[in-house]
Amino acid sequence: MPTPKLRRPFRILALAAASLFALAQGQAQQAQAQQAQAQQAQTQAASPTRVTLGVLNDRAGPYSDLAGEGSVVAAEMAAADFKAQNPDFDIRVLSADHQNKPDVGAGIVRQWIDRDDLDVVLDVPFSSVALAVHQIVREKNRLMINSGAGASEITGALCSPNTIHWTYDTWALANGTGGAMVRSGGDTWFFVTADYAFGKALERDVSEVVARNGGKVLGSVRHPVAATDYSSFLIQAQSSKAKVIGLANAGSDTINTIKQGAEFGVAEGGQRLAGLLVFLSDVHSLGLKVAQGLVLTEAFYWDLNDGTRAWSRRFAERHKGRMPTMVQAGVYSGTMHYLKAVKATGSKDPAKVTAEMRRAPAEDPLFGRSEVRADGRVTHPMYLFEVKKPSESKGPWDYYRLVSTIPADQAFRPLKAGNCPLVTP
C-alpha cells in the first residue's frame, strides 16, 4: 500500500488530467455551438424570407425635408404592408445620414453589406452620392432602388444591372417644366445652378430642351450647395435679361433662391423663375404667397385620386402630419415591387429579382402602372402642376393645380437615346 507521500502526486496528476479533459470537452462543445450559429446565420442570410433594406439619405441638411426621415417611414410602411400579407418574411430597415458626401455614403453602404448583409439600398438623394453607391452595389452584387437622386446618367451611359431609378430624373424634369416654359413664350434662359452632379445634369438636359424648342440659353452661374446668400447669382441672372431664370438646384437651395428672387423683384422686372425641381415640401416651406404661380413637374401628388389620398393620410399619421413628397412615395413603391419580386422568385439574387421586376409591371395606388426598362429606368406618368394662389387653396397641403399629364411613354428619355450599354441596338 503506497504511503501518503506517494499517493499525493498521483492524485494531483489525476485531477489535472480530469481538468484538461473537461476543458477540451468544453472547447469542443463551444466550437460546435459556434459552428451551428454560423450555419444558422448563413442559412438566414441566404433565405429570401430575410431581407435587409437600407435607407440612405440626408437626415439634417438641405434635402432632409424632401427625403430624410419621411423616406424611412415610407420604407417601414412598405415592409409592414408586405409582411401583413407574408408573415414568414423577416424584413429589417436600416437608415443612415450620408451628409451629402460621396465618401461617407460609400463607407456606410460597404459597412451595411459587410456587417449587416444588406440586400438593397433605398432613396439616396444627392446624385454624386448615388453615383458612388451605384458603383459599390455593382461591385458587391447588391441592388440600389434610387428615388431621391436625379442625374439621368444613372440610366444613361453609366447604367448598371444593379441599379433601378424609380421616381424622376433630370431628363423628365427638363421635358416637363422646361418644355412647358418654352412653349408658353419663355424662349431665352439663364441658369442658377447648384455646383454638383445633379445641378449640372439638370442644366444640360433643360438646355437641350430649350434649344430643341427654338429657344436660347444666354448663360449660367453656379453656386455651392447649401449656400445662404444667392444675391450675386440672382443679380447676374437679372442682368442677362433672359425671360426665364432656371433654378437647377433642389431642397433648401431652391427655397432660398425663390425667396431671395422675390425680394429682388425678379417677377416685377418681367422675368419668370422656373423651379426645375420643386417638391411639395418646398412649397410648404415657401408658403403659397411666395410660391403661387410656380410651374413644376412631379411624379406624384398626394391629392391626385382616392388611392394617393388614402396612402398619404396613412403616411401623415406616421410622419408628424406631413404629406409625402414624390421621393418618399417612390421609396414605398419601389420597395413593394422589390419585395414582391423576391417572393415570386424565391430568391434575393439581384439578377433573378431584377428580371422579375422587369417582367411584371408594378401596380400600386401611388404611381399606377410602372414598368422597369432594360436600362433600369422606371417609366410612369409625370404631371405638370401650377402652384395655387392662397385664395384657391381649400386647406393645409392643398397646393397644386394639375395642368397636364405627361404619359409614361413621353415622360422619360427614349430607351435607345441614353447610350446605356445594357440596351441592345
C-alpha positions as CSV (number, residue, x, y, z in Angstrom):
1,M,0.0,0.0,0.0
2,P,1.6,3.3,-1.1
3,T,2.4,5.8,1.6
4,P,0.5,9.1,1.6
5,K,3.6,10.9,0.3
6,L,3.5,8.7,-2.8
7,R,-0.3,8.9,-3.3
8,R,-0.5,12.7,-3.4
9,P,1.4,13.2,-6.8
10,F,-0.9,10.6,-8.4
11,R,-3.9,12.4,-7.1
12,I,-2.7,15.7,-8.5
13,L,-2.0,14.2,-11.9
14,A,-5.4,12.6,-12.0
15,L,-7.1,15.9,-11.1
16,A,-5.0,17.7,-13.7
17,A,-6.0,15.1,-16.4
18,A,-9.6,15.4,-15.5
19,S,-9.5,19.2,-15.7
20,L,-7.8,19.0,-19.1
21,F,-10.4,16.6,-20.3
22,A,-13.2,18.8,-19.1
23,L,-11.6,21.8,-20.7
24,A,-11.1,20.0,-24.0
25,Q,-14.7,18.8,-23.9
26,G,-16.0,22.3,-23.2
27,Q,-14.0,23.8,-26.0
28,A,-15.3,21.1,-28.4
29,Q,-18.9,21.9,-27.3
30,Q,-18.2,25.6,-27.7
31,A,-16.8,25.1,-31.2
32,Q,-19.8,23.0,-32.2
33,A,-22.2,25.7,-30.9
34,Q,-20.3,28.4,-32.8
35,Q,-20.4,26.3,-36.0
36,A,-24.1,25.8,-35.5
37,Q,-24.6,29.5,-35.0
38,A,-22.6,30.3,-38.1
39,Q,-24.5,27.8,-40.2
40,Q,-27.8,29.2,-38.9
41,A,-26.7,32.8,-39.7
42,Q,-25.6,31.6,-43.2
43,T,-28.9,29.9,-43.8
44,Q,-30.8,33.0,-42.6
45,A,-28.7,35.3,-44.8
46,A,-29.3,33.2,-47.8
47,S,-33.0,32.8,-47.1
48,P,-35.2,35.0,-49.3
49,T,-37.6,35.4,-46.4
50,R,-35.0,37.5,-44.5
51,V,-34.5,40.9,-46.2
52,T,-32.4,43.8,-45.1
53,L,-33.2,47.3,-46.6
54,G,-31.0,50.4,-46.1
55,V,-32.4,53.9,-46.4
56,L,-29.5,56.2,-47.2
57,N,-30.2,59.9,-47.4
58,D,-29.7,63.4,-46.0
59,R,-31.2,63.5,-42.5
60,A,-30.3,67.0,-41.4
61,G,-29.2,69.0,-44.4
62,P,-30.8,70.8,-47.4
63,Y,-32.6,67.7,-48.6
64,S,-33.9,66.3,-45.3
65,D,-37.5,67.5,-45.8
66,L,-37.9,66.0,-49.2
67,A,-36.5,62.7,-48.2
68,G,-34.9,62.2,-44.7
69,E,-37.0,60.6,-42.0
70,G,-40.0,60.5,-44.3
71,S,-38.3,58.1,-46.6
72,V,-37.6,55.8,-43.6
73,V,-41.3,56.0,-42.7
74,A,-42.2,55.0,-46.3
75,A,-39.8,52.0,-46.3
76,E,-41.2,50.9,-43.0
77,M,-44.7,51.2,-44.3
78,A,-43.9,49.1,-47.3
79,A,-42.2,46.4,-45.1
80,A,-45.2,46.4,-42.7
81,D,-47.8,46.2,-45.6
82,F,-45.9,43.4,-47.3
83,K,-45.3,41.5,-44.1
84,A,-49.0,41.7,-43.2
85,Q,-49.7,39.5,-46.3
86,N,-46.5,37.5,-45.9
87,P,-45.9,36.9,-42.2
88,D,-43.0,34.5,-42.9
89,F,-40.8,37.4,-44.1
90,D,-38.3,38.9,-41.7
91,I,-37.7,42.5,-43.0
92,R,-35.2,44.9,-41.4
93,V,-35.0,48.6,-42.3
94,L,-31.7,50.3,-41.6
95,S,-31.1,54.0,-42.0
96,A,-28.2,56.5,-42.1
97,D,-27.3,60.0,-43.0
98,H,-24.8,60.3,-45.9
99,Q,-24.3,64.0,-45.1
100,N,-24.3,64.7,-48.9
101,K,-20.7,63.3,-49.1
102,P,-19.9,60.5,-51.5
103,D,-17.2,59.1,-49.3
104,V,-19.5,59.0,-46.3
105,G,-22.3,57.3,-48.2
106,A,-19.9,54.8,-49.8
107,G,-18.5,53.9,-46.4
108,I,-21.9,53.4,-44.9
109,V,-23.0,51.1,-47.7
110,R,-19.8,49.0,-47.6
111,Q,-20.3,48.5,-43.8
112,W,-24.0,47.6,-44.3
113,I,-23.1,45.0,-46.8
114,D,-20.1,43.5,-44.9
115,R,-21.7,43.7,-41.4
116,D,-25.4,43.6,-41.9
117,D,-25.7,41.6,-45.1
118,L,-27.6,44.4,-46.8
119,D,-29.8,43.5,-49.8
120,V,-31.0,46.8,-51.1
121,V,-30.0,50.5,-50.8
122,L,-33.0,52.8,-51.0
123,D,-33.6,56.5,-51.7
124,V,-30.0,58.2,-52.0
125,P,-30.8,61.8,-52.9
126,F,-27.7,63.8,-54.0
127,S,-26.5,62.5,-57.3
128,S,-22.8,62.4,-56.5
129,V,-23.5,60.1,-53.5
130,A,-25.9,58.0,-55.7
131,L,-23.3,57.6,-58.4
132,A,-20.7,56.4,-55.8
133,V,-23.2,53.9,-54.3
134,H,-24.2,52.9,-57.8
135,Q,-20.6,51.5,-58.3
136,I,-20.5,49.7,-54.9
137,V,-23.7,47.8,-55.3
138,R,-22.5,46.6,-58.7
139,E,-19.1,45.6,-57.3
140,K,-20.7,43.8,-54.3
141,N,-23.7,42.4,-56.3
142,R,-26.4,44.1,-54.3
143,L,-29.2,46.4,-55.5
144,M,-30.0,50.1,-55.3
145,I,-33.5,51.4,-55.9
146,N,-32.9,55.1,-56.3
147,S,-35.8,57.5,-55.6
148,G,-34.0,60.7,-54.5
149,A,-31.2,61.4,-57.0
150,G,-32.0,62.9,-60.4
151,A,-29.0,62.6,-62.7
152,S,-30.1,61.0,-65.9
153,E,-26.6,59.4,-66.3
154,I,-27.7,56.8,-63.8
155,T,-29.7,55.1,-66.5
156,G,-27.7,56.5,-69.4
157,A,-24.0,55.8,-70.2
158,L,-23.4,54.8,-66.6
159,C,-26.3,52.4,-66.3
160,S,-25.9,49.2,-64.3
161,P,-27.8,46.0,-63.9
162,N,-27.8,46.6,-60.2
163,T,-29.5,50.0,-60.1
164,I,-33.1,50.8,-60.7
165,H,-34.1,54.5,-61.0
166,W,-37.6,54.9,-59.7
167,T,-39.2,58.3,-59.4
168,Y,-37.8,61.1,-61.6
169,D,-34.7,62.3,-63.4
170,T,-33.3,65.4,-65.0
171,W,-34.5,64.4,-68.4
172,A,-38.1,64.1,-67.2
173,L,-37.9,67.5,-65.4
174,A,-36.4,69.2,-68.4
175,N,-39.1,67.7,-70.7
176,G,-41.9,68.7,-68.4
177,T,-41.1,72.1,-66.9
178,G,-38.6,73.2,-69.4
179,G,-40.7,72.3,-72.4
180,A,-43.8,73.9,-71.0
181,M,-42.0,77.2,-70.2
182,V,-40.5,77.5,-73.7
183,R,-43.8,76.7,-75.4
184,S,-45.5,79.5,-73.3
185,G,-43.1,82.1,-74.6
186,G,-40.0,81.7,-72.3
187,D,-37.5,81.3,-75.1
188,T,-34.4,82.8,-73.5
189,W,-32.9,81.3,-70.4
190,F,-30.3,81.9,-67.7
191,F,-29.5,79.2,-65.2
192,V,-28.7,79.5,-61.5
193,T,-27.2,76.0,-60.9
194,A,-26.1,74.0,-57.9
195,D,-22.4,73.1,-58.4
196,Y,-22.6,69.3,-58.2
197,A,-23.6,66.4,-60.5
198,F,-27.4,66.8,-60.3
199,G,-27.4,70.6,-60.9
200,K,-25.1,70.2,-63.9
201,A,-27.1,67.4,-65.4
202,L,-30.4,69.3,-65.0
203,E,-28.9,72.4,-66.6
204,R,-27.6,70.3,-69.5
205,D,-30.9,68.5,-70.0
206,V,-33.0,71.6,-69.8
207,S,-30.7,73.4,-72.2
208,E,-31.2,70.7,-74.8
209,V,-35.0,71.0,-74.4
210,V,-34.8,74.8,-74.8
211,A,-32.7,74.5,-78.0
212,R,-34.9,71.8,-79.4
213,N,-37.9,74.0,-79.0
214,G,-36.3,77.0,-80.7
215,G,-35.1,78.8,-77.5
216,K,-31.7,80.1,-76.5
217,V,-29.6,79.8,-73.3
218,L,-27.9,83.1,-72.5
219,G,-25.6,81.9,-69.7
220,S,-25.4,80.3,-66.3
221,V,-23.8,80.7,-62.9
222,R,-23.1,78.0,-60.3
223,H,-23.4,78.2,-56.5
224,P,-22.2,76.0,-53.7
225,V,-24.6,73.5,-52.1
226,A,-26.4,74.9,-49.1
227,A,-25.4,78.5,-49.7
228,T,-27.0,81.2,-47.7
229,D,-26.7,84.2,-49.9
230,Y,-27.8,84.0,-53.6
231,S,-27.8,87.7,-54.3
232,S,-24.8,87.8,-56.6
233,F,-26.1,84.9,-58.6
234,L,-29.5,86.5,-59.0
235,I,-28.0,89.8,-60.0
236,Q,-26.1,88.1,-62.8
237,A,-29.4,86.3,-63.8
238,Q,-31.3,89.6,-63.9
239,S,-28.5,91.3,-65.8
240,S,-28.8,88.7,-68.6
241,K,-32.3,90.0,-69.4
242,A,-33.4,86.3,-70.0
243,K,-37.1,85.8,-69.9
244,V,-36.7,82.7,-67.7
245,I,-34.3,82.2,-64.8
246,G,-34.0,78.4,-64.5
247,L,-33.2,77.1,-61.0
248,A,-31.2,73.9,-61.4
249,N,-31.0,73.2,-57.7
250,A,-33.1,71.4,-55.0
251,G,-34.2,71.4,-51.4
252,S,-33.3,74.4,-49.3
253,D,-31.2,75.8,-52.2
254,T,-34.3,76.1,-54.3
255,I,-36.4,77.5,-51.4
256,N,-33.9,80.2,-50.6
257,T,-33.3,81.2,-54.2
258,I,-37.0,81.6,-54.8
259,K,-37.3,83.7,-51.5
260,Q,-34.5,85.9,-52.5
261,G,-35.7,86.2,-56.0
262,A,-39.0,87.6,-54.7
263,E,-37.0,90.1,-52.5
264,F,-35.0,91.2,-55.6
265,G,-38.2,91.7,-57.6
266,V,-37.5,89.2,-60.3
267,A,-41.2,88.9,-61.3
268,E,-41.7,92.7,-61.1
269,G,-38.8,93.1,-63.6
270,G,-40.6,90.9,-66.1
271,Q,-38.6,87.7,-65.6
272,R,-40.0,84.3,-64.6
273,L,-38.4,82.0,-62.1
274,A,-38.6,78.3,-63.2
275,G,-38.1,75.9,-60.3
276,L,-36.9,72.9,-62.3
277,L,-37.0,70.6,-59.2
278,V,-39.6,71.7,-56.7
279,F,-41.1,69.4,-54.1
280,L,-44.3,69.6,-52.1
281,S,-42.1,70.2,-49.0
282,D,-40.5,73.2,-50.7
283,V,-43.9,74.8,-51.5
284,H,-44.9,74.1,-47.9
285,S,-41.8,76.0,-46.6
286,L,-42.3,78.8,-49.0
287,G,-46.0,79.3,-48.5
288,L,-48.5,80.0,-51.2
289,K,-48.0,83.8,-51.1
290,V,-44.4,83.3,-52.3
291,A,-44.8,80.1,-54.4
292,Q,-48.0,80.9,-56.2
293,G,-47.8,80.6,-60.0
294,L,-44.7,78.3,-60.0
295,V,-44.9,75.7,-62.7
296,L,-43.3,72.4,-61.8
297,T,-43.1,68.7,-62.7
298,E,-43.7,65.9,-60.2
299,A,-44.2,62.1,-60.4
300,F,-46.7,62.1,-57.5
301,Y,-49.0,64.3,-55.6
302,W,-50.9,63.3,-52.5
303,D,-54.3,64.7,-53.8
304,L,-54.4,63.1,-57.3
305,N,-57.0,60.5,-56.6
306,D,-58.6,58.3,-53.9
307,G,-55.6,55.9,-53.8
308,T,-53.0,58.6,-53.3
309,R,-55.1,60.4,-50.7
310,A,-55.7,57.2,-48.7
311,W,-52.0,56.2,-48.6
312,S,-50.8,59.8,-48.0
313,R,-53.1,60.1,-44.9
314,R,-51.6,56.9,-43.5
315,F,-48.2,58.4,-44.1
316,A,-49.1,61.7,-42.5
317,E,-50.2,59.9,-39.4
318,R,-46.7,58.4,-39.0
319,H,-44.8,61.5,-40.1
320,K,-45.9,64.5,-38.0
321,G,-48.9,65.3,-40.1
322,R,-46.7,66.0,-43.2
323,M,-47.9,64.8,-46.6
324,P,-45.4,62.8,-48.6
325,T,-43.1,64.1,-51.4
326,M,-42.7,62.2,-54.6
327,V,-39.3,60.9,-53.4
328,Q,-40.9,59.4,-50.3
329,A,-43.7,57.9,-52.3
330,G,-41.1,56.4,-54.7
331,V,-39.4,54.7,-51.8
332,Y,-42.6,53.0,-50.8
333,S,-43.5,52.0,-54.4
334,G,-40.0,50.7,-55.3
335,T,-39.7,48.7,-52.0
336,M,-43.0,47.0,-52.5
337,H,-42.2,46.0,-56.1
338,Y,-38.8,44.6,-54.9
339,L,-40.4,42.5,-52.1
340,K,-43.0,41.1,-54.5
341,A,-40.2,40.1,-56.9
342,V,-38.3,38.4,-54.1
343,K,-41.4,36.4,-53.2
344,A,-42.2,35.5,-56.8
345,T,-38.6,34.2,-57.5
346,G,-37.9,32.7,-54.1
347,S,-34.5,34.4,-54.3
348,K,-32.6,37.5,-53.4
349,D,-30.2,37.1,-56.2
350,P,-30.1,40.5,-57.9
351,A,-30.1,39.1,-61.4
352,K,-33.2,37.0,-60.8
353,V,-35.0,39.7,-58.8
354,T,-34.5,42.5,-61.3
355,A,-35.5,40.2,-64.2
356,E,-38.8,39.6,-62.3
357,M,-39.2,43.3,-61.6
358,R,-38.8,43.9,-65.4
359,R,-41.1,41.1,-66.3
360,A,-44.1,42.1,-64.1
361,P,-45.1,45.8,-64.1
362,A,-45.6,47.4,-60.8
363,E,-49.2,48.3,-59.9
364,D,-50.0,50.5,-56.9
365,P,-52.2,53.4,-56.0
366,L,-49.3,55.8,-55.9
367,F,-47.8,55.6,-59.4
368,G,-50.4,53.4,-61.2
369,R,-48.7,51.1,-63.7
370,S,-44.9,51.4,-63.7
371,E,-42.5,49.4,-65.9
372,V,-38.8,48.8,-65.3
373,R,-36.9,49.1,-68.5
374,A,-33.7,47.4,-69.6
375,D,-31.6,50.4,-68.6
376,G,-33.1,50.5,-65.1
377,R,-35.3,53.5,-65.7
378,V,-38.8,53.1,-64.3
379,T,-41.5,54.7,-66.5
380,H,-44.8,56.0,-65.3
381,P,-46.8,59.2,-65.9
382,M,-45.4,62.6,-64.9
383,Y,-47.5,65.6,-64.0
384,L,-47.2,69.3,-64.8
385,F,-48.6,71.4,-61.9
386,E,-49.0,75.0,-61.1
387,V,-48.9,76.2,-57.5
388,K,-52.3,77.6,-56.4
389,K,-52.9,81.2,-55.2
390,P,-53.7,81.4,-51.5
391,S,-57.3,82.1,-52.3
392,E,-57.6,78.9,-54.3
393,S,-56.4,76.6,-51.5
394,K,-59.0,74.7,-49.6
395,G,-56.8,73.8,-46.7
396,P,-53.4,72.5,-45.4
397,W,-51.3,70.9,-48.2
398,D,-53.8,71.8,-50.9
399,Y,-51.1,73.4,-53.1
400,Y,-51.2,72.2,-56.7
401,R,-53.5,72.6,-59.7
402,L,-53.0,69.9,-62.3
403,V,-52.1,71.5,-65.7
404,S,-51.4,68.3,-67.7
405,T,-50.5,64.7,-67.5
406,I,-47.4,63.5,-69.4
407,P,-47.9,59.9,-70.5
408,A,-45.3,57.4,-69.4
409,D,-44.0,56.8,-73.0
410,Q,-43.3,60.6,-73.3
411,A,-42.3,61.5,-69.8
412,F,-38.8,59.9,-69.9
413,R,-35.9,59.7,-72.3
414,P,-36.4,57.2,-75.1
415,L,-34.7,53.9,-74.2
416,K,-32.2,53.9,-77.1
417,A,-31.3,57.6,-76.6
418,G,-29.4,57.2,-73.3
419,N,-26.4,55.2,-74.6
420,C,-26.9,52.6,-71.9
421,P,-24.7,49.6,-72.7
422,L,-27.3,47.2,-71.3
423,V,-29.7,48.2,-74.2
424,T,-29.2,46.2,-77.3
425,P,-29.0,48.2,-80.6
